[in-house]
Amino acid sequence: MSGIDKMKNKAEELAGQGKEAAGKATDNRDLEAEGKGDQASGNVKQAGEKVKDIFK
């Protein structure tokens, strides 16, 4: 895929890290869990992009 997709996936991962940190700082477990979910989603998408790049 394109570099734009890769950047979006990385941005999603970084946003998740920010949410997780904010959740920890405010003792908000829902926000922390949402951040972890966003990170996982970004990581899975990045892995998919890497697999696609292998088969190019």
C-alpha positions in Angstrom: 0.0 0.0 0.0 0.9 3.6 0.0 3.1 5.5 2.4 0.0 7.5 3.5 -1.7 4.3 4.8 1.5 3.5 6.8 1.5 7.0 8.3 -2.1 6.8 9.2 -1.5 3.4 10.9 1.4 4.8 12.9 -0.6 7.9 13.8 -3.3 5.6 15.2 -0.8 3.7 17.2 0.7 6.9 18.6 -2.8 8.3 19.4 -3.4 5.1 21.3 -0.3 5.6 23.3 -1.4 9.1 24.2 -4.9 7.9 25.3 -3.4 5.1 27.3 -1.0 7.5 29.1 -3.9 10.0 29.7 -6.0 7.1 31.1 -3.2 6.1 33.5 -2.7 9.7 34.6 -6.3 10.3 35.3 -7.0 6.7 36.6 -9.6 6.3 33.8 -9.6 2.6 32.9 -11.9 3.0 30.0 -9.7 5.6 28.3 -6.6 3.4 29.0 -8.3 0.4 27.5 -9.4 2.4 24.5 -5.8 3.5 24.0 -4.5 0.0 24.2 -7.1 -1.1 21.6 -6.1 1.7 19.3 -2.4 0.7 19.6 -3.3 -2.9 18.8 -5.3 -1.9 15.8 -2.5 0.2 14.5 0.0 -2.6 15.0 -2.2 -5.1 13.2 -2.7 -2.8 10.3 1.1 -2.1 10.1 1.8 -5.8 10.1 -0.7 -6.2 7.2 1.1 -3.5 5.3 4.4 -5.3 5.8 3.0 -8.5 4.5 1.6 -6.7 1.4 5.0 -5.2 0.8 6.6 -8.6 0.8 4.4 -9.8 -2.0 4.9 -6.8 -4.2 
